[in-house]
Amino acid sequence: MTGNKQIASIDNTNRLFWLPKSYSLAKVSPVPLPTPAVYARVPPRFMPSENEILNALKEVKYPGYSRDIVSFGIVKDVAVANGAVSVSIHLTSANAEVAQQIKDECQSTLKAIEGIRVAHVQIQQPEGQDAPAGGQAPGQAQGATRVPGIAKVIAVASGKGGVGKSTVSANLACALAKRGARVGLLDCDFFGPSIPLMMGVNERPSVTEGDEKLVPLENHGIKLMSMGFLLQDDQPVIWRGPMIMRTIQQFISQVLWGELDYLLVDLPPGTGDAQISLCQTVPLDGGVIVTTPQEASLGVVRKGIEMFKKVNVPILGIVENMSYFTAPGGERVEIFGYGGGQDEAGRQGVPFLGEIPIFTEIRKGGDDGVPVVAGEPESAPSQVFLQVATQLQ
């Protein structure tokens, strides 16, 4: 104990010795889809298509967000017949005010469509939960506990390693901070934590006396927490799934994050049970998937999308990293192929957030502990990350 602080560390059994020993993992209970209602025949002058209905509903924003309900993936069923339309909305929030606002806006929007005489909006919600005012986030798993003071939690994922996920996470965090947001970055890649190196931090976090909470380290205006801060040099983490889940819960709930607009979570690569359980444990508001243009990477992007869908996490979009590099003569060289990320986003019906070229400055910034957005905010590579960050706000 030094003053009123205790230094957090990992003991030789690879256990966080200050962690409590009792936890409960989040579970998601599936909600069955309702059957579309059947209406009396009302002969329309013009019958809109299902796609036209969905396009109209893109004008309805989820309460508290700039994103529409269609892009959040909560519009589950649409039926149009004889001048009547039935829409099913699947919410993870039990908040009645949120449900009523969405229902009213949907009905108003649908009735304004030419050819629609009757609009029925059915809201599906979980039972037996009371959400706080403002509602539960559209992608929050039941049982995942929101942290007071953190507005949005966004996961950055990849279907495989080596695509630059952590580089994107670090620079997106800095880009959001440059745009005036209060940002935290949580490194959940326990077996290969690289955020300490990329953010230029090599210290141990302190622990408060009494409630024994970790105090996040900070650099470049970002609050940081990583397993790498707690390990000795080259010390491996040899843990099974339950211990990882308990530690993730601690990193979310027992870290003094304070007031944050965004907490970015750098997930471990892959789409297995560990990643799915993590998504159920952390109260996520959305996920970003990082890929490269080559088919080997795009194949697992589809698995990443399915992973987020399985735990009802909205997909905020796909980022294509290492898209190309510019040769000394100005020629664009696409060594991993062209347009794979954008094409896959179109096939999957999710936003394409942008392509990040290969810049020496990005690599050097990560090696030096100064992400390019923090060190050279006016540079061309920084502008790319800033453009991606704009689409997350």
Order of alpha helices (4+ residues) and beta strands (2+ residues): beta-alpha-beta-beta-alpha-beta-beta-alpha-beta-alpha-beta-beta-beta-alpha-beta-alpha-beta-alpha-beta-beta-beta-alpha-beta-alpha-alpha-alpha
